[in-house]
Every structure is written in structure tokens, then in C-alpha cells.
């Protein structure tokens, strides 16, 4: 905003030299103004001239610099006072508007060139006389627009220039571009006789970031016509036998590539959006060149109340107001922001402050964080902002240092931040309100201009649960890479649960645990060859639930029980099932091909793992990295069963934590066949279609024991999105493209030894037809026979992915 105001002074000088007795005559005054304007390379139109006693009034003055598009000055009232010798003595401007269009730097350069040309043409005496005039303007409006979408407006602008310098004040100003918005209140700037900054201050500055994070959707709309089938499973990877605790989960020679769903689209942009130190240095260099040298030595700029507003997916979060000071000490400019404000109540702890040291010429730029603990309220965080609650009780403290080298080659950091007694309402974490959250995060490392981030040491803790990281992250124009090692230090299972907020573990917070937990491992990949991704980890899980609430106990599921289901209208209801109920079918009364089907599509290692399919995690990670979005999960049958028995459909961190804990418990208290029986009887196959008993009835009008290989594989193929795929039933038969998918699944099952060659031949001759509710039932079949799988057969040696 300083540029338009200062230029206005230059432009306003065109009305200063109105001399002699000619002031009483309009045509003579206009002629005099025009000659003066021409000498200064200005185009001036005066609408009216009004003589006065040692004064000339100009009305409706319109000014444009010659050869400079994008600058337009309209002054409705300009009064020029005259000396006894009828020479101009002062100029007073009342009201007016200055309109600018274009990039400020380009306009500035053009005006500088015009000013130099004017100074070269003007006589020294005339220049001296013009510079000695007193100029005063009030109630000006300055507007700026750029082609890039930046807009700025200053209102109530007042300028006063005399022999001691220039004072500029602004009542209010707004600057907006696509990324941020600034609102300024009562700005005052003092320039010395040479036009250099002597002093500046602002009562308030509000900075608002405008780019709100977008919610990423990975789910297609329900009911879409002809939805594509889910990707074929990678059974060879699923049959890879991991070491104890999942150690050494890595690709084997000849392992097939992970198939990514055809509906996935790659996200544009880098995988790791790391900042570029050289780009930061280039922006800083512009500030060093254009702004910092204009700050006189031993001068200061102050903002009494600086406020920053950051948008989040849950709403705006505001920090401040707090004081900002800018001081020049020799060849170094220090910028400091603090949590202290004048009207804040006294605090025993030091304020949380950020201080930057920026050298004007050469040297490293540093930013230091220190202070606290201070309350969130003292930082300016409002109650409810971003879900935060009880902001007067929650505290934050921190210390750290960030250094940008002079050449921009590296950005080093060493930061430690701790928050205590945090309360928040954050659905992404948990549907319940979190109370007493204590977290700590620290990180030390180096970011290079070559796109390499080295993490020497990073730690995060939540109560007694700690995570330690170290390694490198690399982002190049053509690829990204990561090599990170992690450790979860050994801790008591009960202590981990006790020190986590109760809202994060709503179902298991009343359970009692024994044992300890620890983990370590590493992940390493390069996006140029993701098939070689290495996921190597060791988990020492000795946690056992010793006291379990009734709703989680094994005994609950040994007879009829109820569980929550989602109705077609989205409402939650309870549905009865369990041994002895009409909707329950024992495992030995279910077609054995149904077990084959879910092992083929959902969890190939079910009978070998202990709830978590470690190779499937790796394949899921590869698929998601290839698509740069979530396209494949790694839920096992046990994990899916946990979600259906105990958890809501609301996606949150707490849901995932409890899913892991409860899956581990299910695997300890149930046999594999018991888990498979539970799973097939509660899993969702369509809207209000839960369990294999209802599914066999709704799709085929049959009992579960009658289902063929093709029918079972069709049912398992819709499990990834049962609501979306259910409408295919209305067609009367499975579409041809879907049957090709089912036949591919048959071949995979055969190659993995789950069905015989004869069963495959029979299945490939089948076509899935649906039963319409109310129509005559199809002729009953004999119960299907086949091997009851115990353990996991080895795949055929000639296994190949099906095209």
C-alpha cells in the first residue's frame, strides 16, 4: 500500500505550481497546469477553476501518467494557497480516489523511470521549489487490482508532507489474493526528508489464510449404473509366509504386481509436498532487497495486535491477537511475535514467542521459538475453533530453532512442542469429546534444496505411548522415495490404555490388560519401482485382556445376540442373530464354496495369520502409493468381523485403534472356524441384508448350503461395496462383465488349491441368475459338497495372474 500513497504525492505535485496574478483566470490557470503537467510527463484535465484570496481552487482534477497504463487519479477538490508573491505555498486535497491496475512492482518501475525522466528535464530551481511545498491530503481512497486476482483497498488515507518529512495514515485497509486476506486498522507511516522509513505502526493486522483443505472422497456414489468390479486380489502376496511378528514382509521374486482399481485416478502433484529452501530464500531475497534496506538503523515497526486465521476442514482457527515488532539493529532486522497483549492478565510463565533474525545483506536467517506453558486462550485460540474446548485450561509450550542458510541450500530444524490438558471435539479422532489430552512432538533434521529431508530424530507421544522416527524422505521432479525406521518403546499395555484419553478407547476403557507392547521396523520405497517396496517390522504384542466388559465377552456370542445394523434409510437398528436364531446358519450348513470365496476375495491368509495379514498391508500400501490416494485397504476377515460386531461405521482414529485391540482379542478367544462362522453370519451383503442366511434368500431364494461356486464368488465379490453393487440384482442375472470377474476369481481359487480342477470346470460353466422376491422359488438343490478347509493349501506351482 505504501507505493500508491507515495506516488500520489508525486502525482499531486502537478497542481503545485500555479503562480502569479494568472490565478484569477480559468484559462490561464489551466494553461499553467497543463505546462507544468507536460514537463512532469503527466496528462491532467481540470474540470473547474475557482479563484480566491491568495488561493486557487481546482475542481474535478483527473490525472494520468504519460505512457503508464493502469494508474488513474481523480481528485474532486484541490486547493492551492499562494504566497504574497503569488507563488504556490501549499496544496490541500480533500477526498479523491487513486485506482491502480497491474503488478505493483511493474507500476513502481514505470513510475521510477518517469520520475527520473522528469528530474532530468526539470530545472534545479523548479525541482527545489516543488519539493519545498507543503502538501496535505485527507479522506483518500486507494484501490489496486492485478491480473493474478489480488485486490487491495485503503480507506481514510491521509498524507501530510512538509520540510520535516511525510506522514501517511490509513484508517482501514484490505488486501486479498487467492491465498490470503489482510485486514489492517489504523496504520501510520513516517518517512524522513529523503523518503526513507523512519517509523511505522499499526493498531491491528488480521491475516487470514483462504485455502481450506478439501475433503478427499474415495467412495463412488451408491447406485451408479454398471459399476466396475473391485480389483482382483493379489493372492500370491497374501500367501507369502511372514516371519514372527510380520518381520521381513517384502516382495518375492516373481511376485505379481499389485492391481489397482480401474476407477482410481492419480492425484496430481508431488507425493511429499516439501518446501524448497531455495524458493524460500528467493522470496526472502526480494524482501531483503526491497523492504529491509528502507528501514533506518535503530528504527522500529510495531503492530499492537496481530491476528492469524487458519482455515481447517472443521472451521477457522484464530491465533492472536499479539504484539509484533520489527527492529533494525545494524545490518540485522529482528522480527518478534509474542503471546502477550497489553490487556492480558499477568502470568507466571513466560509468553510463547517467535523471533526471527534476518540479515539485510549476507548471513543465515534464523527463527527461534521459546516460552510457555501458556493457555490456548492466551494465544488467542477461541472456544470451539477447530473443535477446541476449555481453551483457558489447555496449555502449550515449546522451544526450537530453524535456520535457513544464506545460499538457500539447507533448512535445519530442531523443534520441541508440548500440549497439555487439551480438550476438543474432533470427529476424525472420535465421536466423543476428548478430555485431558497430553501430547508432545519433537523433530530434528535438515531439509535440502535437492528435495531431500533428513530426519535425525523425531518423537511423538500420547501419554505412555511413544513413537520414534528417523530416516530420509526424498521428493524429486520425477519420483519420490522414503527410507524411515520407527520404534515404539516397550510399555505396559494397561498404562498405554490408562494414559490415553478415554474418548479414544470408548469400548475398551473399562477392560483390564496385562503384558507389554513394543514394535520396531522400517519402510523403504522408491516410486520408480514400487514393486520393490520393503516393509520390515517386528511387533512384540504381549497384551492380554484379563477383565472384559460383557458386551465384548466371548460368552455373548455363544447363543442368540443382537448387533447394530444400518437400515436402507441410514438409521441404526438392532438385529438378532446367533446360534439358535432364525437368521443363523452353522458353518457346516453353509456351502463350503462360501469359505473358498471369502478366502479368495477378502483374506487369503485367514487360517495362517493372527488377525492381521502383514503381506496384505504391504500390497495395500503399494496400491495406494501408485494411485496417490486410498484405493485398497488391508482389512482381514477378523478385522471386518470386529467392525461388524462392535464398531460403528463412523470413520475415526479411535475406531481404528479399537479395531486393532479387539481384533487381537477375538483371535485369542475364538478358533478360526468360529470366527469364520461369525463372519459369514453378520457380514453385510446389501441394504438390510446381513448374514449368509438372508443373502442366500435375497439373491437366489435358496438356503446357504445350496449355493454353488459361482454364486458364492458373486456374493463375496460385492462385499467391498454391497450397497453400491446391490442394484445389479434387479437385472435378473449378473452382467457379462461381472461374470468375467467371477470366472477370474474361480481361476485364482483353483491356482491356490482351494477348488479342484473338476470344480473349476463346473464353475466356469455356471451363470449367476437372481431370484425376484415373490416369484416361485427355484428347485431345491442338494447341499454343496467340497473340502472343508483347515489351514491353508499351497498354491499351484504354475500360478499366474489372470488377465
C-alpha positions in Angstrom: 0.0 0.0 0.0 3.0 2.3 0.5 3.6 2.6 -3.2 0.3 4.2 -4.2 0.4 6.7 -1.3 3.9 7.8 -2.1 3.2 8.0 -5.8 0.2 10.1 -5.1 2.5 12.8 -3.6 4.5 12.8 -6.9 1.3 12.9 -9.0 -0.1 15.6 -6.8 2.8 18.0 -7.4 1.3 18.8 -10.8 -1.1 21.2 -9.1 1.5 22.9 -7.0 3.0 25.4 -9.5 0.1 27.7 -10.1 1.6 31.2 -9.9 1.3 34.9 -10.2 -1.7 37.0 -10.9 -2.8 34.5 -13.5 -4.6 32.6 -10.7 -7.7 34.6 -11.2 -8.3 33.5 -14.7 -9.5 30.0 -15.5 -8.0 29.6 -19.0 -4.6 30.9 -17.8 -4.6 28.6 -14.8 -5.5 25.6 -16.9 -2.7 26.6 -19.3 -0.2 26.9 -16.4 -1.3 23.5 -15.0 -1.0 21.9 -18.4 2.5 23.2 -19.0 3.6 22.0 -15.6 2.0 18.6 -16.1 3.6 18.2 -19.5 7.0 18.9 -18.0 6.3 16.2 -15.5 5.0 13.7 -18.2 1.5 13.8 -16.8 -1.8 14.1 -18.5 -4.1 16.4 -16.5 -7.6 17.5 -17.0 -9.1 20.3 -14.7 -12.8 20.4 -14.6 -13.2 23.8 -13.0 -11.1 26.7 -11.5 -12.3 28.9 -8.7 -10.2 32.0 -7.6 -9.8 33.0 -4.0 -7.9 35.3 -1.8 -4.3 34.2 -2.3 -5.8 30.8 -3.2 -6.8 28.9 -6.3 -9.3 26.1 -6.2 -9.2 23.3 -8.7 -12.2 21.0 -9.1 -12.7 17.6 -10.7 -9.0 17.1 -11.4 -8.2 13.9 -13.4 -4.5 12.8 -13.6 -2.8 10.0 -15.6 1.0 9.5 -16.1 2.0 9.5 -19.7 2.9 6.1 -21.1 1.8 4.3 -17.9 -1.4 2.3 -18.2 -3.2 1.2 -15.1 -2.9 4.4 -13.0 -5.9 6.8 -12.7 -6.2 9.6 -10.1 -9.5 11.5 -9.6 -9.4 14.5 -7.2 -12.7 16.3 -6.7 -11.3 19.2 -4.7 -7.7 20.6 -4.7 -6.9 24.0 -3.1 -3.5 25.7 -3.8 -2.6 28.5 -1.4 -0.3 31.3 -2.7 2.5 33.4 -1.1 2.4 37.2 -1.2 4.4 36.9 -4.4 1.6 34.7 -5.8 3.9 31.6 -5.8 2.5 28.2 -4.7 3.0 27.7 -0.9 0.9 24.6 -0.1 -1.6 22.2 -1.6 -4.6 20.7 0.2 -6.6 17.8 -1.3 -9.9 16.8 0.1 -11.3 13.4 -1.0 -10.4 11.5 -4.1 -9.7 8.1 -5.5 -6.5 6.6 -6.8 -7.1 3.4 -9.0 -4.3 1.1 -9.9 -4.3 -2.0 -12.1 -1.3 -4.2 -12.7 1.5 -5.8 -10.7 2.8 -3.3 -8.1 6.5 -3.9 -9.0 5.8 -3.1 -12.7 3.9 0.0 -11.9 6.6 1.1 -9.5 9.4 0.6 -12.1 7.5 2.6 -14.7 6.9 5.4 -12.3 10.5 5.4 -11.2 11.6 5.7 -14.9 9.1 8.5 -15.4 10.3 10.3 -12.3 13.9 10.0 -13.4 13.0 11.4 -16.8 11.1 14.3 -15.1 14.1 15.0 -12.8 16.5 15.0 -15.8 14.2 17.5 -17.7 13.4 19.8 -14.8 15.5 22.8 -13.9 17.1 22.5 -10.4 15.4 25.6 -9.1 12.0 24.3 -10.1 12.7 21.0 -8.5 13.8 22.6 -5.3 10.7 24.9 -5.2 8.4 21.9 -5.8 10.0 19.8 -3.1 9.6 22.7 -0.5 5.9 22.8 -0.9 3.7 21.6 2.0 1.2 19.0 0.8 -1.8 17.7 2.7 -4.4 15.2 1.6 -7.3 13.7 3.5 -10.0 11.1 3.0 -8.4 9.5 0.0 -9.3 6.0 -1.3 -6.7 3.8 -3.0 -7.7 0.7 -4.9 -5.4 -1.9 -6.6 -6.3 -4.9 -8.7 -4.0 -7.3 -10.5 -4.4 -9.9 -13.2 -3.4 -12.6 -10.7 -6.5 -11.9 -8.6 -5.0 -9.7 -6.0 -7.2 -6.8 -4.8 -6.3 -4.0 -2.3 -8.3 -1.1 -0.9 -7.2 1.6 1.6 -9.8 4.0 3.0 -9.4 7.2 5.0 -5.9 7.8 3.7 -4.3 11.0 4.9 -1.0 12.3 3.7 0.9 15.3 5.2 4.3 16.4 3.7 6.4 19.3 5.0 10.0 20.1 5.4 10.5 17.5 8.1 9.2 14.6 6.1 6.0 12.8 5.2 3.4 11.3 7.4 0.9 8.8 6.0 -2.1 7.4 7.9 -4.7 4.9 6.9 -8.0 4.2 8.8 -8.5 0.8 7.3 -7.2 -1.4 4.5 -7.9 -4.8 3.0 -5.6 -6.9 0.8 -6.9 -10.1 -0.7 -5.3 -12.6 -3.1 -6.2 -16.3 -3.8 -4.2 -17.5 -0.8 -4.7 -15.0 2.0 -6.5 -11.9 3.1 -5.1 -9.0 5.2 -7.2 -6.5 7.2 -5.4 -3.5 8.7 -6.6 -1.0 11.1 -5.2 2.5 11.8 -1.8 2.3 10.1 0.7 5.2 10.5 3.9 5.6 8.5 6.6 8.3 9.0 9.1 9.0 6.2 12.1 11.3 6.6 13.1 14.1 4.2 14.7 11.6 1.8 11.6 9.4 1.7 13.1 6.6 3.9 11.1 4.8 6.6 11.5 6.5 10.0 8.7 4.9 11.9 5.6 2.7 11.3 2.9 1.2 13.4 -0.5 -0.5 13.1 -3.2 -0.9 15.6 -4.3 -4.2 14.3 -3.5 -6.6 11.4 -5.6 -9.7 10.8 -4.1 -12.3 8.4 -6.5 -15.0 7.1 -5.4 -17.9 5.0 -8.1 -18.7 2.5 -7.2 -22.1 1.1 -9.3 -24.5 3.1 -8.3 -28.2 3.0 -10.6 -30.2 0.8 -12.2 -33.5 1.9 -11.0 -36.3 -0.3 -13.6 -38.8 -1.4 -12.6 -42.3 -2.3 -16.1 -43.8 -2.5 -18.2 -43.8 -5.6 -21.9 -42.8 -5.4 -24.2 -45.6 -4.5 -26.5 -46.8 -7.2 -24.3 -45.8 -10.1 -25.1 -47.6 -13.4 -22.7 -50.5 -14.3 -20.1 -50.0 -11.5 -16.8 -51.7 -12.2 -15.9 -54.7 -10.1 -13.3 -54.4 -7.4 -9.7 -55.2 -8.3 -8.6 -58.8 -8.4 -6.9 -59.8 -5.2 -3.1 -60.4 -5.2 -3.3 -64.0 -3.8 0.4 -64.9 -4.2 1.4 -62.0 -1.9 -1.3 -62.9 0.5 0.2 -66.4 0.7 3.7 -65.2 1.5 4.6 -66.5 4.9 5.8 -63.7 7.1 8.3 -64.2 9.9 7.4 -63.9 13.5 5.5 -60.8 14.2 5.4 -59.9 10.5 9.1 -59.3 10.1 10.5 -59.3 6.5 7.3 -58.5 4.6 9.0 -57.8 1.3 8.4 -58.8 -2.4 9.4 -62.2 -3.6 11.0 -63.0 -6.9 8.3 -63.3 -9.5 5.6 -61.9 -7.2 2.8 -60.3 -9.3 2.3 -56.6 -9.4 -0.5 -55.2 -7.2 -3.6 -54.5 -9.3 -5.1 -51.0 -8.8 -8.8 -50.5 -9.3 -9.6 -49.1 -12.7 -11.7 -46.4 -11.2 -8.7 -44.8 -9.3 -7.2 -41.7 -10.6 -3.7 -40.5 -9.8 -3.5 -37.3 -7.8 -1.6 -34.5 -9.5 1.4 -33.0 -7.6 4.2 -34.3 -5.5 3.8 -37.3 -3.2 5.6 -35.3 -0.4 5.0 -31.6 -0.9 8.2 -30.5 0.8 9.1 -26.8 0.8 12.0 -25.7 -1.3 14.7 -23.8 0.7 15.9 -22.1 -2.4 12.4 -20.8 -3.2 12.1 -19.6 0.4 15.5 -17.9 0.0 14.4 -16.3 -3.3 11.3 -14.8 -1.6 13.4 -13.7 1.3 15.9 -12.1 -1.1 13.2 -9.9 -2.5 12.3 -8.7 1.0 16.0 -8.1 1.7 16.4 -6.0 -1.5 13.1 -4.1 -1.5 12.0 -3.7 2.1 14.7 -4.2 4.7 17.2 -1.5 3.4 14.4 1.1 3.7 14.3 0.5 7.4 16.6 3.1 9.0 19.1 1.8 11.6 17.8 1.7 15.2 14.2 2.2 14.0 11.2 0.1 14.8 7.9 -1.0 13.3 5.1 -2.3 15.6 1.8 -3.9 15.3 -0.1 -3.8 18.6 -2.4 -6.7 17.8 -1.6 -9.2 15.1 -4.1 -12.0 14.4 -3.7 -15.0 12.2 -6.7 -17.0 11.0 -6.0 -20.5 9.6 -8.8 -22.4 7.8 -9.3 -26.1 8.6 -11.8 -28.7 7.5 -13.7 -28.1 10.8 -13.7 -24.3 10.7 -11.4 -21.4 11.2 -8.7 -21.4 13.9 -7.6 -18.0 15.1 -4.2 -17.2 16.7 -3.7 -13.9 18.5 -4.0 -11.0 18.9 -0.4 -10.5 20.0 2.2 -7.8 19.5 4.6 -7.9 16.5 7.7 -5.8 16.5 10.2 -5.2 13.7 13.6 -3.7 14.7 16.7 -2.9 12.8 19.9 -3.3 14.7 22.9 -2.6 12.4 22.6 -4.8 9.4 20.2 -7.3 11.1 16.4 -7.0 11.2 14.7 -8.7 14.2 11.0 -9.7 13.9 9.3 -10.9 17.1 5.8 -12.1 17.8 4.6 -12.9 21.3 1.5 -14.3 23.0 1.5 -11.2 25.3 -1.0 -8.4 24.8 -1.4 -5.3 26.9 -4.7 -6.2 28.4 -3.7 -9.8 29.2 -3.7 -10.8 32.9 -0.3 -11.3 34.5 1.1 -14.8 34.0 3.9 -16.5 36.0 5.2 -18.4 32.9 7.0 -16.6 30.1 5.0 -15.8 27.0 5.3 -18.1 23.9 7.2 -16.1 21.4 8.7 -16.4 17.9 11.7 -14.3 16.9 13.3 -14.1 13.5 16.7 -12.6 12.7 17.1 -11.6 9.0 20.4 -10.2 7.8 20.0 -7.3 5.3 23.0 -8.3 3.2 24.6 -11.7 3.9 24.1 -14.3 6.5 21.8 -17.1 7.7 18.2 -16.4 8.6 17.1 -17.9 11.9 13.7 -18.4 13.6 13.5 -19.2 17.3 10.6 -20.5 19.3 10.6 -20.3 23.1 8.4 -19.9 26.1 5.3 -21.3 27.8 3.4 -23.0 29.0 0.7 -20.6 28.1 -3.0 -21.2 27.8 -4.6 -21.6 24.4 -6.9 -18.7 25.3 -3.8 -16.5 25.9 -2.6 -17.5 22.4 -6.0 -16.2 21.1 -7.5 -19.6 20.3 -11.2 -19.2 20.6 -13.5 -21.7 22.2 -14.8 -24.1 19.5 -12.3 -23.1 16.9 -11.2 -26.3 15.2 -13.1 -28.2 17.8 -11.0 -26.9 20.7 -12.8 -26.7 24.1 -11.7 -25.3 27.5 -9.0 -23.2 25.9 -8.3 -21.4 29.2 -7.2 -24.7 30.8 -5.2 -26.2 27.9 -1.6 -25.1 27.6 1.2 -25.1 25.0 4.9 -24.7 25.4 7.7 -25.0 23.0 11.3 -24.4 22.1 13.2 -24.7 18.9 15.3 -23.2 16.2 15.0 -23.1 12.4 17.9 -21.9 10.2 17.9 -21.1 6.5 21.4 -20.8 5.1 22.4 -17.7 3.2 22.6 -19.6 -0.1 19.3 -21.4 0.5 20.9 -24.8 0.2 19.6 -26.2 3.6 16.9 -25.6 6.2 17.9 -27.1 9.5 15.3 -27.5 12.3 15.2 -28.6 16.0 11.8 -28.1 17.5 10.0 -29.5 20.6 6.3 -28.6 21.3 4.1 -29.9 24.1 0.4 -29.6 24.7 -1.3 -30.5 28.0 -4.9 -30.8 29.2 -6.2 -30.3 25.7 -10.0 -30.8 25.2 -11.5 -31.0 21.7 -14.5 -32.2 19.7 -12.9 -33.7 16.6 -15.0 -36.3 14.7 -12.0 -37.5 12.8 -10.4 -38.6 16.0 -13.5 -39.8 17.8 -17.2 -39.1 18.0 -16.9 -38.3 21.7 -15.4 -35.2 23.3 -11.7 -35.7 24.2 -10.6 -34.5 27.6 -7.1 -34.3 29.2 -5.1 -34.9 26.0 -1.4 -34.7 26.6 0.8 -34.8 23.5 4.4 -34.0 22.7 6.1 -33.7 19.3 9.8 -33.1 18.6 11.8 -33.2 15.4 15.4 -32.6 14.4 16.8 -32.7 10.9 17.8 -31.0 7.7 15.8 -30.1 4.5 18.0 -29.7 1.5 17.3 -27.7 -1.7 17.8 -31.0 -3.6 14.5 -32.3 -2.3 16.0 -34.5 0.5 14.6 -34.3 4.0 16.8 -36.0 6.6 15.1 -36.8 9.9 17.8 -37.3 12.5 15.3 -37.8 15.4 11.6 -37.3 15.6 9.4 -38.4 18.5 5.7 -38.2 19.2 4.0 -39.3 22.4 0.4 -39.7 23.6 0.5 -40.5 27.3 2.7 -43.6 27.7 2.5 -44.5 24.0 5.6 -43.2 22.2 6.7 -43.3 18.5 10.3 -42.6 17.4 11.2 -42.0 13.8 14.4 -41.5 11.8 15.4 -41.7 8.2 15.0 -39.8 4.9 12.2 -38.6 2.7 13.1 -37.5 -0.9 11.0 -35.6 -3.4 12.4 -35.2 -6.9 10.6 -33.8 -10.0 10.3 -37.4 -11.4 10.0 -39.5 -8.3 9.7 -39.7 -4.6 11.4 -42.0 -2.1 11.3 -42.8 1.6 13.5 -44.8 4.0 12.2 -44.5 7.5 12.9 -46.6 10.6 10.4 -46.5 13.5 10.3 -47.7 17.1 7.6 -48.0 19.7 9.4 -48.4 23.0 8.2 -51.1 25.4 5.4 -50.0 27.6 2.8 -51.6 29.9 -0.4 -52.3 28.0 -2.6 -51.1 30.9 -0.5 -47.9 31.2 -0.9 -47.2 27.5 -4.7 -47.5 27.9 -4.9 -45.6 31.1 -2.9 -42.6 29.8 -4.8 -42.3 26.5 -7.9 -40.1 26.6 -11.0 -42.3 27.5 -12.8 -41.0 24.4 -10.2 -42.6 22.1 -11.0 -46.0 23.6 -14.7 -45.9 24.5 -15.3 -49.7 24.3 -12.1 -51.0 25.9 -11.5 -48.3 28.5 -13.2 -50.4 31.2 -11.2 -53.5 30.3 -8.1 -54.6 32.2 -4.9 -55.6 30.4 -1.8 -57.5 31.3 1.5 -57.7 29.4 3.6 -55.2 27.4 3.8 -53.9 23.9 6.6 -52.7 21.7 7.4 -52.6 18.0 10.1 -51.6 15.6 10.7 -51.7 11.8 11.3 -49.7 8.7 9.7 -48.8 5.4 11.6 -48.2 2.2 10.4 -47.5 -1.3 11.0 -45.5 -4.5 8.1 -44.6 -6.7 10.0 -45.5 -9.8 9.9 -49.2 -8.7 7.2 -49.6 -6.1 7.1 -53.4 -6.5 10.3 -53.5 -4.5 8.8 -51.7 -1.5 10.2 -53.0 1.7 8.0 -53.2 4.8 10.0 -54.8 7.6 8.8 -54.8 11.2 8.8 -56.7 14.4 5.9 -56.5 16.8 6.1 -57.8 20.4 2.5 -57.8 21.4 2.1 -59.5 24.8 -1.1 -57.6 25.6 -3.9 -59.7 27.0 -7.4 -58.6 28.2 -7.8 -60.1 31.7 -11.1 -58.4 32.6 -13.5 -57.8 29.7 -16.9 -56.0 29.7 -19.9 -58.1 29.0 -20.5 -56.6 25.6 -17.1 -57.8 24.5 -17.1 -61.2 26.2 -16.9 -64.4 24.2 -19.9 -65.8 26.1 -22.2 -63.2 24.5 -21.8 -64.8 21.0 -22.3 -68.4 22.0 -26.1 -68.0 21.9 -28.6 -65.6 20.3 -27.4 -62.0 20.4 -28.1 -58.6 18.8 -25.8 -56.3 16.9 -26.2 -53.0 15.2 -27.1 -52.7 11.5 -27.7 -49.9 9.1 -31.1 -49.7 7.5 -31.7 -48.6 3.9 -32.8 -45.2 5.2 -29.5 -44.8 7.1 -30.9 -45.3 10.5 -29.2 -47.6 13.0 -31.2 -50.6 14.3 -30.6 -53.8 16.2 -30.8 -57.2 14.5 -30.9 -60.6 16.2 -28.7 -63.4 15.1 -26.5 -66.0 16.8 -26.8 -69.8 17.4 -30.4 -70.8 17.7 -31.9 -67.8 15.9 -33.7 -68.0 12.5 -31.0 -65.9 10.8 -28.1 -68.1 11.9 -26.6 -70.9 9.9 -23.9 -73.1 11.4 -20.7 -73.3 9.4 -21.2 -77.0 8.4 -24.6 -76.0 7.0 -23.0 -73.3 4.7 -21.8 -74.2 1.3 -18.0 -74.8 1.6 -17.6 -72.6 -1.5 -18.6 -69.6 0.6 -15.5 -70.1 2.7 -13.5 -70.5 -0.5 -15.0 -67.3 -1.9 -14.2 -65.0 1.1 -10.7 -66.5 1.3 -10.2 -65.7 -2.3 -11.5 -62.1 -2.3 -11.2 -60.9 1.3 -8.4 -62.6 3.2 -6.2 -65.3 1.6 -4.1 -65.9 4.8 -7.0 -66.1 7.2 -6.2 -69.5 8.5 -2.5 -68.7 9.0 -2.4 -65.2 10.4 -3.4 -64.0 13.9 -5.8 -61.3 12.8 -3.5 -59.1 10.7 -2.3 -60.0 7.2 1.1 -58.4 7.1 1.8 -59.0 3.4 -1.6 -57.6 2.6 -0.6 -54.4 4.4 2.4 -54.1 2.0 0.3 -54.7 -1.1 -2.3 -52.2 0.1 0.5 -49.6 0.6 1.9 -50.2 -2.8 -1.5 -49.8 -4.5 -2.3 -46.6 -2.6 1.1 -45.1 -3.4 0.7 -46.0 -7.1 -2.7 -44.2 -7.2 -1.6 -41.5 -4.7 -4.9 -41.9 -3.0 -6.7 -44.6 -0.9 -7.9 -47.4 -3.3 -7.2 -50.5 -1.3 -7.5 -51.5 2.3 -5.9 -54.4 4.2 -8.7 -55.5 6.4 -8.7 -59.2 7.3 -11.8 -61.3 7.9 -11.1 -60.9 11.7 -10.9 -57.1 11.4 -14.1 -56.9 9.3 -15.8 -59.1 11.9 -14.6 -56.8 14.7 -16.1 -53.8 12.9 -19.4 -55.6 12.3 -19.8 -56.9 15.9 -18.6 -53.9 17.9 -17.9 -50.7 16.0 -20.0 -48.0 14.3 -19.4 -47.0 10.6 -18.1 -43.6 11.6 -14.5 -43.5 10.4 -12.2 -42.2 13.1 -8.8 -42.8 14.7 -10.5 -44.2 17.8 -12.4 -46.7 15.7 -9.2 -47.9 14.1 -7.4 -48.2 17.4 -10.2 -50.2 19.0 -10.4 -52.3 15.8 -6.8 -53.4 16.3 -7.2 -54.1 20.0 -10.5 -56.0 19.7 -9.3 -58.0 16.6 -6.3 -59.2 18.7 -8.7 -60.2 21.5 -11.0 -62.1 19.1 -8.1 -64.1 17.7 -7.2 -65.1 21.3 -10.6 -66.3 22.4 -12.1 -67.8 19.3 -11.0 -70.6 16.9 -10.6 -69.8 13.2 -13.7 -71.8 12.3 -15.7 -70.0 15.0 -14.5 -66.7 13.6 -15.4 -67.7 10.0 -18.9 -68.8 11.2 -19.5 -65.5 13.0 -18.2 -63.6 10.0 -20.4 -65.2 7.4 -23.5 -64.7 9.7 -23.1 -61.0 10.3 -21.4 -59.6 7.2 -23.4 -57.1 5.1 -24.3 -58.3 1.5 -26.7 -55.5 0.7 -29.2 -53.0 2.1 -30.7 -54.7 5.2 -29.2 -57.9 4.1 -26.9 -59.2 6.9 -25.5 -62.7 7.1 -25.3 -65.5 4.6 -28.8 -66.8 5.5 -30.5 -63.6 4.4 -28.1 -63.2 1.4 -28.8 -66.6 0.0 -32.5 -65.9 0.4 -32.5 -62.3 -1.0 -30.2 -63.1 -4.1 -31.1 -66.6 -5.0 -34.2 -67.8 -3.0 -32.0 -70.6 -1.5 -30.5 -71.9 1.7 -26.8 -71.3 2.3 -25.9 -75.0 1.9 -27.3 -74.9 -1.7 -25.0 -72.1 -3.1 -22.7 -73.0 -6.0 -19.1 -71.9 -6.5 -20.3 -69.1 -8.9 -23.0 -67.9 -6.6 -20.6 -67.8 -3.6 -17.9 -65.9 -5.5 -20.5 -63.5 -6.7 -21.6 -62.8 -3.1 -18.0 -62.3 -2.0 -17.3 -60.0 -5.0 -19.9 -57.5 -3.8 -18.6 -57.3 -0.2 -16.3 -54.3 -0.8 -19.3 -52.1 -1.6 -22.5 -54.1 -1.0 -24.9 -51.1 -1.2 -23.4 -49.9 -4.5 -23.4 -53.3 -6.2 -26.8 -54.5 -4.9 -28.8 -52.9 -7.8 -27.3 -55.5 -10.2 -29.8 -57.9 -8.7 -32.6 -56.0 -10.5 -31.2 -57.1 -13.9 -32.2 -60.7 -13.2 -28.8 -62.1 -13.9 -25.2 -61.0 -13.3 -23.9 -58.8 -16.2 -21.4 -60.4 -18.6 -18.5 -58.2 -17.5 -19.2 -59.1 -13.9 -19.2 -62.8 -14.7 -15.8 -62.5 -16.3 -14.6 -61.1 -13.0 -16.2 -64.1 -11.1 -14.6 -66.6 -13.5 -11.2 -64.9 -12.9 -11.8 -65.3 -9.2 -12.5 -69.0 -9.8 -9.2 -69.5 -11.6 -7.4 -67.8 -8.8 -9.1 -70.1 -6.2 -8.0 -73.1 -8.3 -4.4 -71.9 -8.7 -4.3 -71.5 -4.9 -5.5 -75.0 -4.4 -8.9 -74.1 -2.9 -11.0 -75.8 -5.6 -10.3 -78.8 -7.7 -9.9 -78.9 -11.4 -13.4 -80.5 -11.8 -15.0 -77.9 -9.5 -13.4 -75.2 -11.6 -14.7 -76.7 -14.9 -18.2 -76.9 -13.3 -18.0 -73.3 -12.0 -16.8 -71.9 -15.4 -20.0 -73.3 -17.0 -22.3 -71.6 -14.5 -24.0 -68.3 -14.9 -25.4 -66.4 -11.9 -29.2 -65.8 -12.0 -31.1 -63.9 -9.3 -34.4 -64.7 -7.7 -37.0 -62.0 -7.5 -38.8 -61.7 -4.2 -42.4 -63.1 -4.5 -41.6 -65.2 -7.6 -41.7 -69.0 -7.4 -38.7 -70.4 -5.7 -36.1 -72.3 -7.8 -36.0 -76.1 -7.5 -34.0 -77.0 -4.4 -30.5 -78.4 -4.8 -28.6 -80.9 -2.8 -26.2 -79.4 -0.3 -23.0 -78.5 -2.0 -20.0 -80.7 -1.1 -16.4 -79.8 -1.1 -13.3 -79.8 1.1 -13.7 -78.2 4.4 -10.6 -76.0 4.5 -8.4 -76.5 7.5 -5.2 -74.5 7.3 -4.1 -73.0 4.0 -3.2 -75.1 0.9 -0.1 -74.2 -1.1 -0.7 -72.5 -4.4 -0.1 -74.4 -7.7 3.4 -74.0 -9.0 2.3 -72.6 -12.3 0.2 -69.8 -10.7 -0.1 -66.7 -12.9 -2.2 -63.6 -12.7 -5.4 -63.8 -14.7 -5.7 -61.3 -17.5 
